[in-house]
Amino acid sequence: MNYRHAFHAGNPADVMKHAALARVLAYLGRKDAPYRVLDTHAGAGLYDLAGSSAQRTLEAEAGIERLLAAELPAPAAELLSPYLEAVRTLRVDGAQLYPGSPALALALSRSQDRFIFCELHPEERARLEKRLGDDPRAKIIQQDAYQALHAHLPPRERRGLVLVDPPFEEAGEFHRMVEGLEAAYRRFATGIFMLWYPIKDLKAVDSFCRQVAHLRLPKTLRVELDFAQVRSLNTLSGSGLIIVNPPFTLAEELRTMFTAIAPLMARDGKGRVRVSWLTGER
Ligand SMILES: C[S@@+](CC[C@H](N)C(=O)[O-])C[C@H]1O[C@@H](n2cnc3c(N)ncnc32)[C@H](O)[C@@H]1O
């Protein structure tokens, strides 16, 4: 396990995933009833973009920095505002902090909501504990993500989000995600599931999406944002999300946001957005 998210925090893939996460939480927050977030690959929770890891790659420059500096069309700006406000709030006194999924979820939720953050890497887990462990709503666990899908579902609240965001550093991750989704859905069929995947190997991505479609879950959305033409199997050319049981407005919201974001982040200045239903609504 060599992956450290600090090298990638705030990059275009993070922006895509975190913008979608913020919309799902906005939807869940419309009802007073509490919800739970299970974040199976939580990372270190909060990142310093001025720190040596982020500065070594400068990946945030093409991601969150470009988005913060952009003039967005009004509908996209409105949809993105909770996410961008949460980012801006961390930028006080010259700090250049960026919220990972745990910090963002905590910032956008209410006192009644609850969170389980799983992180298997001991040092990353310790960082997460140090940065966000004081929040009484959060439970931080060093546990394998796919075991967590069995251990913590269904949540007591019976409503909420499961975010699965692996580093894809080991072979078989796509397969583990499909199996994990199938098992998790069986335990928590009313939950919203959001699975992130990298677009590098298009054949692997298509095969993964076909396997997800084969699970025949009632409503499954596939959303992709391309930043570059695929040039090699080792280069990230785009970012994808599978969302099961998406809130009814989400597909259009994501299309609006990502259509505004794509040209900012794409290497060719255009980018490409795809929103399609693998199962259910069309
Ligand atoms: C892409 S990062 C997570 C980023 C985070 N979700 C965010 O949006 O800020 C993936 C994390 O998963 C952790 N990880 C890798 N394998 C894991 C496993 N089997 N179970 C739980 N965590 C794992 C890695 O140590 C890494 O911190």
The ligand as an SDF file (V2000), in Angstrom:
LIG
                    3D

 27 29  0  0  0  0  0  0  0  0999 V2000
   -8.1420    7.5990   -3.2190 C   0  0  0  0  0  0  0  0  0  0  0  0
   -7.6860    7.5560   -1.5460 S   0  0  0  0  0  0  0  0  0  0  0  0
   -9.1170    8.1250   -0.7100 C   0  0  0  0  0  0  0  0  0  0  0  0
   -9.4490    9.5680   -0.9070 C   0  0  0  0  0  0  0  0  0  0  0  0
  -10.6660   10.0320   -0.1740 C   0  0  0  0  0  0  0  0  0  0  0  0
  -11.8170    9.1710   -0.3850 N   0  0  0  0  0  0  0  0  0  0  0  0
  -11.0180   11.4360   -0.5750 C   0  0  0  0  0  0  0  0  0  0  0  0
  -11.8730   11.6250   -1.4680 O   0  0  0  0  0  0  0  0  0  0  0  0
  -10.4740   12.3730    0.0160 O   0  0  0  0  0  0  0  0  0  0  0  0
   -7.7280    5.8320   -1.1660 C   0  0  0  0  0  0  0  0  0  0  0  0
   -7.3660    5.4820    0.2690 C   0  0  0  0  0  0  0  0  0  0  0  0
   -7.7370    4.1170    0.5000 O   0  0  0  0  0  0  0  0  0  0  0  0
   -6.7910    3.5280    1.3710 C   0  0  0  0  0  0  0  0  0  0  0  0
   -6.9180    2.0660    1.1820 N   0  0  0  0  0  0  0  0  0  0  0  0
   -6.3070    1.2720    0.2680 C   0  0  0  0  0  0  0  0  0  0  0  0
   -6.7640    0.0150    0.3440 N   0  0  0  0  0  0  0  0  0  0  0  0
   -7.7120   -0.0010    1.3070 C   0  0  0  0  0  0  0  0  0  0  0  0
   -8.5830   -1.0000    1.8100 C   0  0  0  0  0  0  0  0  0  0  0  0
   -8.5730   -2.2630    1.3400 N   0  0  0  0  0  0  0  0  0  0  0  0
   -9.4390   -0.6520    2.7890 N   0  0  0  0  0  0  0  0  0  0  0  0
   -9.4770    0.6190    3.2740 C   0  0  0  0  0  0  0  0  0  0  0  0
   -8.6720    1.6040    2.8480 N   0  0  0  0  0  0  0  0  0  0  0  0
   -7.8160    1.3140    1.8520 C   0  0  0  0  0  0  0  0  0  0  0  0
   -5.4720    4.1350    0.9480 C   0  0  0  0  0  0  0  0  0  0  0  0
   -4.5260    4.0560    2.0040 O   0  0  0  0  0  0  0  0  0  0  0  0
   -5.8790    5.5680    0.6040 C   0  0  0  0  0  0  0  0  0  0  0  0
   -5.6980    6.4280    1.6900 O   0  0  0  0  0  0  0  0  0  0  0  0
  1  2  1  0
  2  3  1  0
  2 10  1  0
  3  4  1  0
  4  5  1  0
  5  6  1  0
  5  7  1  0
  7  8  2  0
  7  9  1  0
 10 11  1  0
 11 12  1  0
 11 26  1  0
 12 13  1  0
 13 14  1  0
 13 24  1  0
 14 15  1  0
 14 23  1  0
 15 16  2  0
 16 17  1  0
 17 18  1  0
 17 23  2  0
 18 19  1  0
 18 20  2  0
 20 21  1  0
 21 22  2  0
 22 23  1  0
 24 25  1  0
 24 26  1  0
 26 27  1  0
M  CHG  2   2   1   9  -1
M  END
$$$$
